[in-house]
Amino acid sequence: WQLAKRGIKVRLIEMKPEKYTPAHKAAGFAELVCSNSLRSDELSNAVGLLKAEMRKMGSLIMESADANRVAAGGALAVDREGFSEYITRALKEHENVELITAEADKIPEGEVVIATGPLSSDAIAAEIEKLCPDSDLHFYDAVAPIVTLESVDMDNAFFASRYDKGTADYVNCPMTKEEYLAFVTELVSAKEAEVHGFDDGGVFEGCMPVEVMARRGRDTLRFGPMKPVGLSDPRHPEVRDYYAVVQLRKENREGTMFNLVGFQTHLAFPEQRRVFSMIPGLENAEFLRYGVMHRNTYLDSPGKLDENYGLISRPGVYFAGQMTGVEGYVESAASGLVAGMSAARRALGRPAVVFPRETMTGAMASYVAHGGEGGSFVPMNANFGIIAPLSERVRGGKKARGEAYAARALETLGTLLCGLDD
């Protein structure tokens, strides 16, 4: 998109619908295979700031997300089908985009953006391995189940948003102590689906299966996805002592499908039905999709990629998405925006642009290029720990600091964009 809108002809090679990865099911582009949430949309939050930066840079992903938003309190969640359809239509109808439906089995000459994902097919993965040896790092991603709203027993559940943010967008299933303890007992002993080479240590922290979290301690879930704070049933406002709460979030704009928030899992399908049906309100839930787990791979990017996501050993080749070591939908899209813009500037004979670390876009690119403390490198979500520190201490707590980071970042980005010649 960044290339095409700058007048550059693009050959987009996409193997769907001729061939699918284990995680993909739909024919359209930008298929959301895990959560339908793009997380917080508040500027005081790191990923909220990243989205604001992307909007300023003309992100098609953000344009589609805003057009296909579903209510989710302070988060930006989308109707996944509408989200994909919007992007698919925009690319297919653009005069500068030539779509080639085929599996890529080699890396072309010239300016190339490799955005084949963490589930790259074997043929292109072999070519990438030749370019980037010693990058056989991997972790595992899990997906949460989806149920129909009409199958939820609302006598045992209620609509509300935590701390009353936004409208009452989430279905909440409260648990007593006895119900919670019984649920955790069954969860930790439930049979898991077989995933070749899987062990708990290979799971990315930001997408931890619920059963793995439960093994870390009896109360881990109560302080994680099942925390009961900030919620009350409007029918019983006097009750504020829930022991744990499972939240369900809208999957589509019509509000007919909901996913279990934070309940990524790789339990066997019959076990998911058995154990998750212990949740109050879900006793007779209709599961439209069970949770699954798949292996993701990413490059050992520091020293291999520069701050434009360009391959140092072969100028003109750029990587984008989760395979670079960014983690999350928004972060993956932001890396693609930078890679596309960088490839475009190279094709047009213009100098590369390095986004300052004062921006979240630049901070992520810098982390990918250089790694963390001592050169360590693991998949990373957007966070204020990687952005350039503020020059002065900000009082008022975490939210005030986040707002200060955002104000500085957007001003810095605005100045940079005004100085560009495209």
Stockholm file with secondary structure:
# STOCKHOLM 1.0

chainA/1-422         WQLAKRGIKVRLIEMKPEKYTPAHKAAGFAELVCSNSLRSDELSNAVGLLKAEMRKMGSLIMESADANRVAAGGALAVDREGFSEYITRALKEHENVELITAEADKIPEGEVVIATGPLSSDAIAAEIEKLCPDSDLHFYDAVAPIVTLESVDMDNAFFASRYDKGTADYVNCPMTKEEYLAFVTELVSAKEAEVHGFDDGGVFEGCMPVEVMARRGRDTLRFGPMKPVGLSDPRHPEVRDYYAVVQLRKENREGTMFNLVGFQTHLAFPEQRRVFSMIPGLENAEFLRYGVMHRNTYLDSPGKLDENYGLISRPGVYFAGQMTGVEGYVESAASGLVAGMSAARRALGRPAVVFPRETMTGAMASYVAHGGEGGSFVPMNANFGIIAPLSERVRGGKKARGEAYAARALETLGTLLCGLDD
#=GR chainA/1-422 SS CTTGGGTCCEEEEECTTTSCCTTCCCSSSSCCCSCSEEEECCTTSHHHHHHHHHHHTTCHHHHHHHHTEECCTTEEEECHHHHHHHHHHHHHHCTTEEEEESCCCSCCSSSEEECCCTTCCHHHHHHHHHHSTTCCEEEEEEBCCEEEGGGSCTTSCEEECGGGCSSSCEEEEEECHHHHHHHHHHHHHSCBCCCTTCCGGGBCGGGCCHHHHHHTCTTTGGGTTTCCTTCCCTTCTTCCCCSEEEEEEESSTTSCEEEETTCCBCBCHHHHHHHHTTSTTCTTCCEEECCCEEEEEECCCBTTBCTTSBBTTSTTEEECSGGGTBCSHHHHHHHHHHHHHHHHHHHTTCCCCCCCTTSHHHHHHHHHHHCSGGGCCCCBCCCTTSSCCCSSCCCSCHHHHHHHHHHHHHHHHHHHHHTCCC
#=GC SS_cons         CTTGGGTCCEEEEECTTTSCCTTCCCSSSSCCCSCSEEEECCTTSHHHHHHHHHHHTTCHHHHHHHHTEECCTTEEEECHHHHHHHHHHHHHHCTTEEEEESCCCSCCSSSEEECCCTTCCHHHHHHHHHHSTTCCEEEEEEBCCEEEGGGSCTTSCEEECGGGCSSSCEEEEEECHHHHHHHHHHHHHSCBCCCTTCCGGGBCGGGCCHHHHHHTCTTTGGGTTTCCTTCCCTTCTTCCCCSEEEEEEESSTTSCEEEETTCCBCBCHHHHHHHHTTSTTCTTCCEEECCCEEEEEECCCBTTBCTTSBBTTSTTEEECSGGGTBCSHHHHHHHHHHHHHHHHHHHTTCCCCCCCTTSHHHHHHHHHHHCSGGGCCCCBCCCTTSSCCCSSCCCSCHHHHHHHHHHHHHHHHHHHHHTCCC
//
